Protein backbone atom coordinates (compact mmCIF):
# COMPACT_ATOMS: atom_id res chain seq x y z
CA UNK A 1 0.00 0.00 0.00
CA UNK A 2 1.22 3.51 -0.82
CA UNK A 3 0.26 6.15 1.75
CA UNK A 4 0.93 9.77 0.83
CA UNK A 5 1.61 12.26 3.60
CA UNK A 6 -1.22 14.38 2.18
CA UNK A 7 -3.47 14.35 -0.88
CA UNK A 8 -5.29 17.58 -1.70
CA UNK A 9 -6.73 16.08 -4.87
CA UNK A 10 -8.98 13.88 -2.70
CA UNK A 11 -10.30 16.94 -0.94
CA UNK A 12 -11.05 18.66 -4.24
CA UNK A 13 -12.88 15.61 -5.57
CA UNK A 14 -15.07 15.63 -2.47
CA UNK A 15 -16.25 19.23 -2.95
CA UNK A 16 -15.36 20.02 -6.58
CA UNK A 17 -18.88 21.07 -7.55
CA UNK A 18 -19.02 23.79 -4.90
CA UNK A 19 -15.44 24.88 -5.59
CA UNK A 20 -15.96 25.11 -9.34
CA UNK A 21 -19.14 27.11 -8.85
CA UNK A 22 -17.43 29.52 -6.44
CA UNK A 23 -14.44 30.14 -8.73
CA UNK A 24 -16.73 30.47 -11.74
CA UNK A 25 -18.76 33.10 -9.88
CA UNK A 26 -15.64 35.20 -9.38
CA UNK A 27 -14.55 34.82 -12.98
CA UNK A 28 -17.99 35.78 -14.26
CA UNK A 29 -18.14 38.80 -11.99
CA UNK A 30 -14.78 40.05 -13.23
CA UNK A 31 -13.74 41.57 -9.89
CA UNK A 32 -10.64 39.96 -8.39
CA UNK A 33 -9.28 42.07 -5.51
CA UNK A 34 -11.04 43.53 -2.42
CA UNK A 35 -14.53 42.50 -3.48
CA UNK A 36 -17.64 40.73 -2.25
CA UNK A 37 -16.04 37.31 -1.71
CA UNK A 38 -13.41 38.77 0.62
CA UNK A 39 -16.00 40.71 2.58
CA UNK A 40 -18.12 37.56 2.90
CA UNK A 41 -15.15 35.55 4.13
CA UNK A 42 -13.96 38.17 6.58
CA UNK A 43 -17.43 38.45 8.07
CA UNK A 44 -17.93 34.68 8.13
CA UNK A 45 -14.57 33.85 9.67
CA UNK A 46 -14.95 36.55 12.33
CA UNK A 47 -18.40 35.16 13.13
CA UNK A 48 -17.01 31.61 13.28
CA UNK A 49 -14.37 32.68 15.81
CA UNK A 50 -16.68 34.98 17.71
CA UNK A 51 -14.44 38.02 17.28
CA UNK A 52 -15.21 41.46 15.92
CA UNK A 53 -12.75 41.85 13.06
CA UNK A 54 -11.04 39.72 10.40
CA UNK A 55 -8.70 41.28 7.83
CA UNK A 56 -7.71 39.09 4.87
CA UNK A 57 -4.09 39.32 3.75
CA UNK A 58 -1.83 37.65 1.22
CA UNK A 59 -0.30 34.91 3.39
CA UNK A 60 0.38 33.77 6.92
CA UNK A 61 3.87 35.28 7.12
CA UNK A 62 2.58 38.72 6.27
CA UNK A 63 -0.30 38.20 8.68
CA UNK A 64 2.23 38.04 11.54
CA UNK A 65 4.35 40.87 10.15
CA UNK A 66 1.41 43.25 9.60
CA UNK A 67 -0.07 42.36 12.99
CA UNK A 68 3.19 43.34 14.69
CA UNK A 69 3.47 46.43 12.50
CA UNK A 70 -0.05 47.51 13.46
CA UNK A 71 1.06 47.37 17.10
CA UNK A 72 3.96 49.71 16.36
CA UNK A 73 6.63 47.02 16.63
CA UNK A 74 9.63 47.68 14.42
CA UNK A 75 13.34 48.47 14.21
CA UNK A 76 15.39 47.69 17.35
CA UNK A 77 12.39 46.10 19.13
CA UNK A 78 12.53 42.52 20.38
CA UNK A 79 9.83 39.91 19.85
CA UNK A 80 9.74 36.69 21.87
CA UNK A 81 8.82 33.43 20.17
CA UNK A 82 10.10 29.86 19.82
CA UNK A 83 12.78 28.32 17.63
CA UNK A 84 10.75 25.14 17.16
CA UNK A 85 8.45 26.48 14.47
CA UNK A 86 8.27 26.94 10.73
CA UNK A 87 10.85 29.57 9.78
CA UNK A 88 8.14 31.92 8.39
CA UNK A 89 7.12 32.75 11.98
CA UNK A 90 10.55 34.25 12.51
CA UNK A 91 10.81 35.66 8.97
CA UNK A 92 7.80 37.82 9.78
CA UNK A 93 9.58 39.33 12.79
CA UNK A 94 12.67 40.03 10.69
CA UNK A 95 10.58 41.56 7.89
CA UNK A 96 9.63 44.52 10.06
CA UNK A 97 13.15 45.06 11.38
CA UNK A 98 12.57 43.60 14.84
CA UNK A 99 14.84 41.08 16.54
CA UNK A 100 13.53 37.57 17.27
CA UNK A 101 14.32 36.29 20.75
CA UNK A 102 13.69 32.62 21.52
CA UNK A 103 12.53 30.62 24.51
CA UNK A 104 12.59 26.84 24.85
CA UNK A 105 9.56 24.57 24.57
CA UNK A 106 7.68 22.20 26.84
CA UNK A 107 8.88 18.60 26.28
CA UNK A 108 5.34 17.15 26.27
CA UNK A 109 3.36 19.57 24.12
CA UNK A 110 6.39 20.86 22.14
CA UNK A 111 4.89 24.36 22.50
CA UNK A 112 6.31 27.51 24.09
CA UNK A 113 7.36 26.96 27.72
CA UNK A 114 5.56 29.96 29.20
CA UNK A 115 7.50 29.52 32.44
CA UNK A 116 10.64 30.68 30.61
CA UNK A 117 9.17 33.85 29.12
CA UNK A 118 9.82 36.40 31.86
CA UNK A 119 13.51 35.56 32.21
CA UNK A 120 13.98 36.39 28.50
CA UNK A 121 12.36 39.84 28.61
CA UNK A 122 14.44 43.00 28.26
CA UNK A 123 13.68 46.69 28.05
CA UNK A 124 13.45 46.23 24.26
CA UNK A 125 10.79 43.50 24.32
CA UNK A 126 7.58 44.77 22.71
CA UNK A 127 5.65 41.64 21.78
CA UNK A 128 5.29 37.87 22.14
CA UNK A 129 4.32 35.50 19.33
CA UNK A 130 3.07 32.21 20.82
CA UNK A 131 3.00 29.53 18.13
CA UNK A 132 0.02 27.17 18.33
CA UNK A 133 2.04 24.43 16.67
CA UNK A 134 0.69 21.14 15.30
CA UNK A 135 -2.92 22.09 16.05
CA UNK A 136 -3.15 23.03 19.72
CA UNK A 137 -2.78 26.23 21.70
CA UNK A 138 0.01 27.47 23.91
CA UNK A 139 -0.87 27.81 27.62
CA UNK A 140 -2.36 31.25 27.09
CA UNK A 141 -3.71 32.38 30.47
CA UNK A 142 -0.32 32.70 32.21
CA UNK A 143 1.17 34.17 29.04
CA UNK A 144 -1.55 36.82 28.90
CA UNK A 145 -0.93 37.66 32.55
CA UNK A 146 2.78 38.14 31.83
CA UNK A 147 2.07 40.28 28.78
CA UNK A 148 -0.31 42.49 30.72
CA UNK A 149 2.17 42.91 33.55
CA UNK A 150 4.96 43.90 31.16
CA UNK A 151 2.79 45.84 28.66
CA UNK A 152 3.53 43.50 25.76
CA UNK A 153 1.48 42.87 22.64
CA UNK A 154 0.48 39.25 21.99
CA UNK A 155 0.17 38.07 18.38
CA UNK A 156 -0.99 34.45 18.19
CA UNK A 157 0.51 32.41 15.36
CA UNK A 158 -2.52 30.30 14.46
CA UNK A 159 -1.22 28.98 11.13
CA UNK A 160 -1.58 25.35 12.27
CA UNK A 161 -4.47 25.75 14.69
CA UNK A 162 -7.55 27.00 12.86
CA UNK A 163 -10.51 25.74 14.87
CA UNK A 164 -8.47 24.78 17.95
CA UNK A 165 -9.61 26.03 21.34
CA UNK A 166 -8.02 26.76 24.72
CA UNK A 167 -10.36 26.75 27.72
CA UNK A 168 -13.20 26.96 25.15
CA UNK A 169 -11.72 30.09 23.54
CA UNK A 170 -10.77 29.80 19.84
CA UNK A 171 -7.20 30.25 18.70
CA UNK A 172 -6.83 33.78 17.38
CA UNK A 173 -9.18 35.42 19.87
CA UNK A 174 -7.08 35.54 23.05
CA UNK A 175 -4.19 37.86 22.23
CA UNK A 176 -4.31 41.36 20.81
CA UNK A 177 -4.29 39.80 17.33
CA UNK A 178 -4.36 36.37 15.72
CA UNK A 179 -2.45 35.53 12.52
CA UNK A 180 -3.71 32.74 10.25
CA UNK A 181 -2.30 30.99 7.21
CA UNK A 182 -4.52 29.45 4.55
CA UNK A 183 -1.73 27.67 2.70
CA UNK A 184 -3.34 24.74 0.83
CA UNK A 185 -2.42 22.00 3.34
CA UNK A 186 -3.76 23.87 6.38
CA UNK A 187 -6.92 22.75 8.20
CA UNK A 188 -8.63 25.64 6.41
CA UNK A 189 -6.65 26.08 3.21
CA UNK A 190 -7.16 27.85 -0.08
CA UNK A 191 -5.66 26.92 -3.48
CA UNK A 192 -2.64 29.20 -3.26
CA UNK A 193 -1.31 31.57 -0.64
CA UNK A 194 -3.66 33.31 1.74
CA UNK A 195 -3.87 34.60 5.29
CA UNK A 196 -5.90 36.65 7.74
CA UNK A 197 -5.53 38.66 10.93
CA UNK A 198 -8.19 38.70 13.65
CA UNK A 199 -8.67 41.21 16.44
CA UNK A 200 -11.27 42.63 18.77
CA UNK A 201 -9.64 46.08 18.58
CA UNK A 202 -11.31 48.36 16.03
CA UNK A 203 -8.34 50.74 15.86
CA UNK A 204 -5.95 47.89 15.09
CA UNK A 205 -8.34 46.51 12.47
CA UNK A 206 -8.59 49.90 10.75
CA UNK A 207 -4.81 50.22 10.71
CA UNK A 208 -4.45 46.70 9.30
CA UNK A 209 -6.84 47.45 6.45
CA UNK A 210 -4.65 50.40 5.51
CA UNK A 211 -1.39 48.48 5.93
CA UNK A 212 -2.50 45.68 3.58
CA UNK A 213 -3.49 48.14 0.84
CA UNK A 214 -0.67 50.67 0.40
CA UNK A 215 -1.57 52.59 3.55
CA UNK A 216 -4.79 53.99 2.16
CA UNK A 217 -8.44 54.12 3.16
CA UNK A 218 -9.42 55.99 0.02
CA UNK A 219 -7.80 55.13 -3.29
CA UNK A 220 -4.72 57.25 -4.07
CA UNK A 221 -4.78 58.87 -0.60
CA UNK A 222 -2.01 57.23 1.42
CA UNK A 223 -2.15 58.00 5.12
CA UNK A 224 0.66 55.68 6.26
CA UNK A 225 3.42 53.65 4.61
CA UNK A 226 1.73 50.42 3.65
CA UNK A 227 2.15 47.19 1.72
CA UNK A 228 0.46 45.11 -0.95
CA UNK A 229 -0.89 42.16 1.01
CA UNK A 230 -4.45 41.28 0.04
CA UNK A 231 -6.38 38.02 0.05
CA UNK A 232 -7.69 37.81 -3.51
CA UNK A 233 -11.27 37.06 -4.51
CA UNK A 234 -10.66 33.57 -5.92
CA UNK A 235 -8.94 32.39 -2.76
CA UNK A 236 -11.62 34.02 -0.60
CA UNK A 237 -14.31 32.22 -2.63
CA UNK A 238 -12.55 28.87 -2.03
CA UNK A 239 -12.34 29.63 1.69
CA UNK A 240 -16.03 30.52 1.81
CA UNK A 241 -16.81 27.01 0.62
CA UNK A 242 -14.36 25.27 2.93
CA UNK A 243 -15.28 27.23 6.05
CA UNK A 244 -18.58 25.32 6.17
CA UNK A 245 -16.63 22.04 6.41
CA UNK A 246 -14.04 23.15 8.96
CA UNK A 247 -15.59 21.73 12.12
CA UNK A 248 -16.54 18.46 10.41
CA UNK A 249 -13.05 18.08 8.95
CA UNK A 250 -11.35 18.95 12.24
CA UNK A 251 -13.42 16.28 13.97
CA UNK A 252 -12.27 13.75 11.36
CA UNK A 253 -8.66 14.75 12.12
CA UNK A 254 -9.33 14.11 15.81
CA UNK A 255 -10.81 10.69 14.98
CA UNK A 256 -7.71 9.71 13.01
CA UNK A 257 -5.47 10.96 15.82
CA UNK A 258 -7.47 8.84 18.29
CA UNK A 259 -6.89 5.76 16.11
CA UNK A 260 -3.18 6.50 16.06
CA UNK A 261 -3.10 7.10 19.82
CA UNK A 262 -4.79 3.78 20.54
CA UNK A 263 -2.86 1.80 17.95
CA UNK A 264 0.56 3.13 18.97
CA UNK A 265 -0.01 3.18 22.72
CA UNK A 266 2.41 0.40 23.63
CA UNK A 267 5.26 1.22 21.24
CA UNK A 268 8.56 2.81 22.22
CA UNK A 269 7.60 6.28 21.02
CA UNK A 270 5.73 9.32 22.30
CA UNK A 271 2.38 10.17 20.77
CA UNK A 272 1.15 13.80 20.82
CA UNK A 273 0.08 15.13 24.20
CA UNK A 274 -3.20 17.04 24.24
CA UNK A 275 -2.97 19.54 27.08
CA UNK A 276 -5.84 19.75 29.56
CA UNK A 277 -8.42 22.31 28.49
CA UNK A 278 -7.26 22.20 24.86
CA UNK A 279 -9.10 20.98 21.80
CA UNK A 280 -6.32 19.82 19.49
CA UNK A 281 -7.20 19.89 15.77
CA UNK A 282 -4.17 17.89 14.60
CA UNK A 283 -2.90 19.85 11.66
CA UNK A 284 0.02 17.48 12.13
CA UNK A 285 0.34 14.24 14.05
CA UNK A 286 3.92 14.46 15.33
CA UNK A 287 5.40 11.57 17.29
CA UNK A 288 8.77 11.52 19.06
CA UNK A 289 11.07 8.53 18.64
CA UNK A 290 14.78 8.06 19.34
CA UNK A 291 15.41 6.13 16.12
CA UNK A 292 13.61 8.75 14.01
CA UNK A 293 15.77 8.61 10.88
CA UNK A 294 15.84 4.82 10.79
CA UNK A 295 12.08 4.66 11.29
CA UNK A 296 11.44 7.20 8.55
CA UNK A 297 13.59 5.18 6.13
CA UNK A 298 11.75 1.98 7.05
CA UNK A 299 8.33 3.58 6.59
CA UNK A 300 9.40 4.98 3.21
CA UNK A 301 10.45 1.49 2.09
CA UNK A 302 7.02 0.21 3.15
CA UNK A 303 5.22 2.91 1.16
CA UNK A 304 4.41 5.32 4.00
CA UNK A 305 5.41 8.92 3.40
CA UNK A 306 6.33 10.97 6.49
CA UNK A 307 7.78 14.46 7.04
CA UNK A 308 9.85 16.13 9.75
CA UNK A 309 8.50 19.31 11.36
CA UNK A 310 11.14 20.63 11.95
CA UNK A 311 14.60 19.11 11.45
CA UNK A 312 16.68 22.28 12.00
CA UNK A 313 15.54 24.75 14.70
CA UNK A 314 15.46 28.36 13.56
CA UNK A 315 18.22 29.43 15.96
CA UNK A 316 20.57 26.99 14.19
CA UNK A 317 19.64 28.09 10.67
CA UNK A 318 22.40 29.89 8.76
CA UNK A 319 20.05 32.80 8.06
CA UNK A 320 19.85 33.54 11.80
CA UNK A 321 23.52 32.98 12.71
CA UNK A 322 23.83 36.69 13.55
CA UNK A 323 21.59 36.12 16.58
CA UNK A 324 24.54 34.16 18.04
CA UNK A 325 22.61 31.40 19.76
CA UNK A 326 25.08 28.57 20.43
CA UNK A 327 24.18 24.96 19.83
CA UNK A 328 22.76 23.49 23.03
CA UNK A 329 21.18 26.69 24.33
CA UNK A 330 17.65 25.31 23.86
CA UNK A 331 18.03 21.65 24.86
CA UNK A 332 14.37 20.63 24.55
CA UNK A 333 13.99 22.27 21.14
CA UNK A 334 17.13 20.56 19.86
CA UNK A 335 16.13 17.19 21.31
CA UNK A 336 12.70 17.41 19.68
CA UNK A 337 14.30 18.33 16.33
CA UNK A 338 16.28 15.07 16.45
CA UNK A 339 13.28 12.92 17.33
CA UNK A 340 10.08 14.37 15.85
CA UNK A 341 8.31 12.67 12.93
CA UNK A 342 4.96 13.59 11.37
CA UNK A 343 2.74 10.71 10.26
CA UNK A 344 0.16 10.94 7.46
CA UNK A 345 -3.00 12.64 8.70
CA UNK A 346 -5.50 14.34 6.44
CA UNK A 347 -9.27 14.35 6.32
CA UNK A 348 -9.72 11.96 3.40
CA UNK A 349 -7.26 9.38 4.74
CA UNK A 350 -9.16 6.11 5.05
CA UNK A 351 -9.36 4.00 8.21
CA UNK A 352 -7.70 1.08 6.44
CA UNK A 353 -4.82 3.36 5.45
CA UNK A 354 -4.46 4.55 9.04
CA UNK A 355 -4.37 0.93 10.16
CA UNK A 356 -1.67 0.15 7.60
CA UNK A 357 0.50 2.95 9.03
CA UNK A 358 -0.06 1.60 12.55
CA UNK A 359 0.74 -1.98 11.51
CA UNK A 360 3.88 -0.85 9.71
CA UNK A 361 5.07 1.07 12.76
CA UNK A 362 4.46 -2.01 14.92
CA UNK A 363 6.58 -4.15 12.59
CA UNK A 364 9.62 -1.86 12.87
CA UNK A 365 12.51 -3.55 14.70
CA UNK A 366 14.91 -0.61 14.96
TORZA-160464 format. One record per residue (C-alpha): residue number from 1; residue in one letter; x, y, z. Coordinates in steps of 0.5 Angstrom, whole numbers, plus 500, padded with zeros to 3 digits. Layout:
BEGIN
[NUM,A,[X,Y,Z]]
...
***
This chain:
BEGIN
[1,X,[500,500,500]]
[2,X,[502,507,498]]
[3,X,[501,512,503]]
[4,X,[502,520,502]]
[5,X,[503,525,507]]
[6,X,[498,529,504]]
[7,X,[493,529,498]]
[8,X,[489,535,497]]
[9,X,[487,532,490]]
[10,X,[482,528,495]]
[11,X,[479,534,498]]
[12,X,[478,537,492]]
[13,X,[474,531,489]]
[14,X,[470,531,495]]
[15,X,[467,538,494]]
[16,X,[469,540,487]]
[17,X,[462,542,485]]
[18,X,[462,548,490]]
[19,X,[469,550,489]]
[20,X,[468,550,481]]
[21,X,[462,554,482]]
[22,X,[465,559,487]]
[23,X,[471,560,483]]
[24,X,[467,561,477]]
[25,X,[462,566,480]]
[26,X,[469,570,481]]
[27,X,[471,570,474]]
[28,X,[464,572,471]]
[29,X,[464,578,476]]
[30,X,[470,580,474]]
[31,X,[473,583,480]]
[32,X,[479,580,483]]
[33,X,[481,584,489]]
[34,X,[478,587,495]]
[35,X,[471,585,493]]
[36,X,[465,581,496]]
[37,X,[468,575,497]]
[38,X,[473,578,501]]
[39,X,[468,581,505]]
[40,X,[464,575,506]]
[41,X,[470,571,508]]
[42,X,[472,576,513]]
[43,X,[465,577,516]]
[44,X,[464,569,516]]
[45,X,[471,568,519]]
[46,X,[470,573,525]]
[47,X,[463,570,526]]
[48,X,[466,563,527]]
[49,X,[471,565,532]]
[50,X,[467,570,535]]
[51,X,[471,576,535]]
[52,X,[470,583,532]]
[53,X,[475,584,526]]
[54,X,[478,579,521]]
[55,X,[483,583,516]]
[56,X,[485,578,510]]
[57,X,[492,579,508]]
[58,X,[496,575,502]]
[59,X,[499,570,507]]
[60,X,[501,568,514]]
[61,X,[508,571,514]]
[62,X,[505,577,513]]
[63,X,[499,576,517]]
[64,X,[504,576,523]]
[65,X,[509,582,520]]
[66,X,[503,586,519]]
[67,X,[500,585,526]]
[68,X,[506,587,529]]
[69,X,[507,593,525]]
[70,X,[500,595,527]]
[71,X,[502,595,534]]
[72,X,[508,599,533]]
[73,X,[513,594,533]]
[74,X,[519,595,529]]
[75,X,[527,597,528]]
[76,X,[531,595,535]]
[77,X,[525,592,538]]
[78,X,[525,585,541]]
[79,X,[520,580,540]]
[80,X,[519,573,544]]
[81,X,[518,567,540]]
[82,X,[520,560,540]]
[83,X,[526,557,535]]
[84,X,[521,550,534]]
[85,X,[517,553,529]]
[86,X,[517,554,521]]
[87,X,[522,559,520]]
[88,X,[516,564,517]]
[89,X,[514,566,524]]
[90,X,[521,569,525]]
[91,X,[522,571,518]]
[92,X,[516,576,520]]
[93,X,[519,579,526]]
[94,X,[525,580,521]]
[95,X,[521,583,516]]
[96,X,[519,589,520]]
[97,X,[526,590,523]]
[98,X,[525,587,530]]
[99,X,[530,582,533]]
[100,X,[527,575,535]]
[101,X,[529,573,542]]
[102,X,[527,565,543]]
[103,X,[525,561,549]]
[104,X,[525,554,550]]
[105,X,[519,549,549]]
[106,X,[515,544,554]]
[107,X,[518,537,553]]
[108,X,[511,534,553]]
[109,X,[507,539,548]]
[110,X,[513,542,544]]
[111,X,[510,549,545]]
[112,X,[513,555,548]]
[113,X,[515,554,555]]
[114,X,[511,560,558]]
[115,X,[515,559,565]]
[116,X,[521,561,561]]
[117,X,[518,568,558]]
[118,X,[520,573,564]]
[119,X,[527,571,564]]
[120,X,[528,573,557]]
[121,X,[525,580,557]]
[122,X,[529,586,557]]
[123,X,[527,593,556]]
[124,X,[527,592,549]]
[125,X,[522,587,549]]
[126,X,[515,590,545]]
[127,X,[511,583,544]]
[128,X,[511,576,544]]
[129,X,[509,571,539]]
[130,X,[506,564,542]]
[131,X,[506,559,536]]
[132,X,[500,554,537]]
[133,X,[504,549,533]]
[134,X,[501,542,531]]
[135,X,[494,544,532]]
[136,X,[494,546,539]]
[137,X,[494,552,543]]
[138,X,[500,555,548]]
[139,X,[498,556,555]]
[140,X,[495,563,554]]
[141,X,[493,565,561]]
[142,X,[499,565,564]]
[143,X,[502,568,558]]
[144,X,[497,574,558]]
[145,X,[498,575,565]]
[146,X,[506,576,564]]
[147,X,[504,581,558]]
[148,X,[499,585,561]]
[149,X,[504,586,567]]
[150,X,[510,588,562]]
[151,X,[506,592,557]]
[152,X,[507,587,552]]
[153,X,[503,586,545]]
[154,X,[501,579,544]]
[155,X,[500,576,537]]
[156,X,[498,569,536]]
[157,X,[501,565,531]]
[158,X,[495,561,529]]
[159,X,[498,558,522]]
[160,X,[497,551,525]]
[161,X,[491,552,529]]
[162,X,[485,554,526]]
[163,X,[479,551,530]]
[164,X,[483,550,536]]
[165,X,[481,552,543]]
[166,X,[484,554,549]]
[167,X,[479,554,555]]
[168,X,[474,554,550]]
[169,X,[477,560,547]]
[170,X,[478,560,540]]
[171,X,[486,561,537]]
[172,X,[486,568,535]]
[173,X,[482,571,540]]
[174,X,[486,571,546]]
[175,X,[492,576,544]]
[176,X,[491,583,542]]
[177,X,[491,580,535]]
[178,X,[491,573,531]]
[179,X,[495,571,525]]
[180,X,[493,565,521]]
[181,X,[495,562,514]]
[182,X,[491,559,509]]
[183,X,[497,555,505]]
[184,X,[493,549,502]]
[185,X,[495,544,507]]
[186,X,[492,548,513]]
[187,X,[486,545,516]]
[188,X,[483,551,513]]
[189,X,[487,552,506]]
[190,X,[486,556,500]]
[191,X,[489,554,493]]
[192,X,[495,558,493]]
[193,X,[497,563,499]]
[194,X,[493,567,503]]
[195,X,[492,569,511]]
[196,X,[488,573,515]]
[197,X,[489,577,522]]
[198,X,[484,577,527]]
[199,X,[483,582,533]]
[200,X,[477,585,538]]
[201,X,[481,592,537]]
[202,X,[477,597,532]]
[203,X,[483,601,532]]
[204,X,[488,596,530]]
[205,X,[483,593,525]]
[206,X,[483,600,521]]
[207,X,[490,600,521]]
[208,X,[491,593,519]]
[209,X,[486,595,513]]
[210,X,[491,601,511]]
[211,X,[497,597,512]]
[212,X,[495,591,507]]
[213,X,[493,596,502]]
[214,X,[499,601,501]]
[215,X,[497,605,507]]
[216,X,[490,608,504]]
[217,X,[483,608,506]]
[218,X,[481,612,500]]
[219,X,[484,610,493]]
[220,X,[491,614,492]]
[221,X,[490,618,499]]
[222,X,[496,614,503]]
[223,X,[496,616,510]]
[224,X,[501,611,513]]
[225,X,[507,607,509]]
[226,X,[503,601,507]]
[227,X,[504,594,503]]
[228,X,[501,590,498]]
[229,X,[498,584,502]]
[230,X,[491,583,500]]
[231,X,[487,576,500]]
[232,X,[485,576,493]]
[233,X,[477,574,491]]
[234,X,[479,567,488]]
[235,X,[482,565,494]]
[236,X,[477,568,499]]
[237,X,[471,564,495]]
[238,X,[475,558,496]]
[239,X,[475,559,503]]
[240,X,[468,561,504]]
[241,X,[466,554,501]]
[242,X,[471,551,506]]
[243,X,[469,554,512]]
[244,X,[463,551,512]]
[245,X,[467,544,513]]
[246,X,[472,546,518]]
[247,X,[469,543,524]]
[248,X,[467,537,521]]
[249,X,[474,536,518]]
[250,X,[477,538,524]]
[251,X,[473,533,528]]
[252,X,[475,528,523]]
[253,X,[483,529,524]]
[254,X,[481,528,532]]
[255,X,[478,521,530]]
[256,X,[485,519,526]]
[257,X,[489,522,532]]
[258,X,[485,518,537]]
[259,X,[486,512,532]]
[260,X,[494,513,532]]
[261,X,[494,514,540]]
[262,X,[490,508,541]]
[263,X,[494,504,536]]
[264,X,[501,506,538]]
[265,X,[500,506,545]]
[266,X,[505,501,547]]
[267,X,[511,502,542]]
[268,X,[517,506,544]]
[269,X,[515,513,542]]
[270,X,[511,519,545]]
[271,X,[505,520,542]]
[272,X,[502,528,542]]
[273,X,[500,530,548]]
[274,X,[494,534,548]]
[275,X,[494,539,554]]
[276,X,[488,539,559]]
[277,X,[483,545,557]]
[278,X,[485,544,550]]
[279,X,[482,542,544]]
[280,X,[487,540,539]]
[281,X,[486,540,532]]
[282,X,[492,536,529]]
[283,X,[494,540,523]]
[284,X,[500,535,524]]
[285,X,[501,528,528]]
[286,X,[508,529,531]]
[287,X,[511,523,535]]
[288,X,[518,523,538]]
[289,X,[522,517,537]]
[290,X,[530,516,539]]
[291,X,[531,512,532]]
[292,X,[527,517,528]]
[293,X,[532,517,522]]
[294,X,[532,510,522]]
[295,X,[524,509,523]]
[296,X,[523,514,517]]
[297,X,[527,510,512]]
[298,X,[524,504,514]]
[299,X,[517,507,513]]
[300,X,[519,510,506]]
[301,X,[521,503,504]]
[302,X,[514,500,506]]
[303,X,[510,506,502]]
[304,X,[509,511,508]]
[305,X,[511,518,507]]
[306,X,[513,522,513]]
[307,X,[516,529,514]]
[308,X,[520,532,520]]
[309,X,[517,539,523]]
[310,X,[522,541,524]]
[311,X,[529,538,523]]
[312,X,[533,545,524]]
[313,X,[531,549,529]]
[314,X,[531,557,527]]
[315,X,[536,559,532]]
[316,X,[541,554,528]]
[317,X,[539,556,521]]
[318,X,[545,560,518]]
[319,X,[540,566,516]]
[320,X,[540,567,524]]
[321,X,[547,566,525]]
[322,X,[548,573,527]]
[323,X,[543,572,533]]
[324,X,[549,568,536]]
[325,X,[545,563,540]]
[326,X,[550,557,541]]
[327,X,[548,550,540]]
[328,X,[546,547,546]]
[329,X,[542,553,549]]
[330,X,[535,551,548]]
[331,X,[536,543,550]]
[332,X,[529,541,549]]
[333,X,[528,545,542]]
[334,X,[534,541,540]]
[335,X,[532,534,543]]
[336,X,[525,535,539]]
[337,X,[529,537,533]]
[338,X,[533,530,533]]
[339,X,[527,526,535]]
[340,X,[520,529,532]]
[341,X,[517,525,526]]
[342,X,[510,527,523]]
[343,X,[505,521,521]]
[344,X,[500,522,515]]
[345,X,[494,525,517]]
[346,X,[489,529,513]]
[347,X,[481,529,513]]
[348,X,[481,524,507]]
[349,X,[485,519,509]]
[350,X,[482,512,510]]
[351,X,[481,508,516]]
[352,X,[485,502,513]]
[353,X,[490,507,511]]
[354,X,[491,509,518]]
[355,X,[491,502,520]]
[356,X,[497,500,515]]
[357,X,[501,506,518]]
[358,X,[500,503,525]]
[359,X,[501,496,523]]
[360,X,[508,498,519]]
[361,X,[510,502,526]]
[362,X,[509,496,530]]
[363,X,[513,492,525]]
[364,X,[519,496,526]]
[365,X,[525,493,529]]
[366,X,[530,499,530]]
***
